[in-house]
Amino acid sequence: MDPTNRTESRVALVTGASSGIGLAIATMLAEEGYDLTVVSRTAAKIELAAAGLAERGTAVHAVAADLAEETEIARAVASHRERFGRLDLLVNNAGVGIHGAIDGYPTKYVDLQLALDLRAPILFYRETIDLLRAAGAEHRNALVVNVSSTAGKHGVPGISVYSAVKHGVVGFTEAMNRELSEAGIKSCALCPGFVDTELSDYSQNPVPAAAMIRPRDVAESVRALLRLSPHCVLPEIVLTRPGPDAVVMG
């Protein structure tokens, strides 16, 4: 079947979908006709985002959840399961990066980034694996997109913990392809440099907003993944701005 000419309904779950990269991806998926569960920590923000997405004519289910907590992940998946009963595309986008030298770096910041940026994607695979396997068996094109970073390809001083967890995302994505792709479940790690979002808005950021990648650029890379046949796996996409130092500096 031509993946660009499908007739059956497809459903996606996108985390961190109230703004930035997550909202851009959710908007693109609404354009592609996907029904959506959108997840973010703050109820007012995710409900506002969901209302805007629903104006495009797609079915949208909003879930407010703190994805640093295991029970909240399970609750979000259960809510999605009750609403839609299937899952063709999982986007693990929620994350946080906390700048700081390692000298005296607070343990609570280490734990938060490990929980939200690395543990949460792992738990989302675990909690949705039956739905992903069902979609893989049906059309051989189930997909999980894990948002990493160029900091997950090259260690970056000042955001060392963020670099570590995003390296972990890349490694876990590779492992999931080896474990699940024969079941029709593909995984792709997106590794953008600095994107013009709230996450990049801190004083130590060396890249001006005008020079950053746009959230829509990242969403368009996911759209390209949707066009692939079941016979092709694209395990990683690196997105950088122009320039000789772009891969290392974002």
C-alpha angles and dihedrals in degrees: 000000000000105000090212092058104046121149103191122089117263127201131203136189116208124187124205087025102147095088146348121020095354094053091045090053092046090050091051091049091051087053088052091053099254121151108229146213108194120194132193138146100249116066097206093051097047092045090052091049091047092052091054092048092048089058086071090065099254125126108253128188116192122206124184109207140151100233093195084077121075094213091053091054090051090048093050092051092046090052091050091047092051093049101043110008094211141062126202100163131030119190114195099196107135111111148132135216121201117195122219145117115263091246103106093345106174116250090222089064091050091050094047094053093045091050100044103031101037114011095046095058090048092051092046090057090050095047095046101036095108091053092046091049090051091052091045091052091048102049108356091233107093108145139199118192116197115193110221126154143234081261084067089061100043126025111248121204115233092029097053097140091047088050090052096051093044090051084054091054091054092049094047091049090053090050092049092053090053091046103040113019094090086060090058094260113127126191129200129186113213111208110187126171119226110335122196097254138115090267090065093047102101131116097249093056106120095198121080116230092244090061097047129106112262122239088237089060090060091046091052090056088057090049088056090054089056089059095059120106121238087259095067131069120190103193100185141016122193116198119192138166119247119279141078095269097042099107094051099036099035 
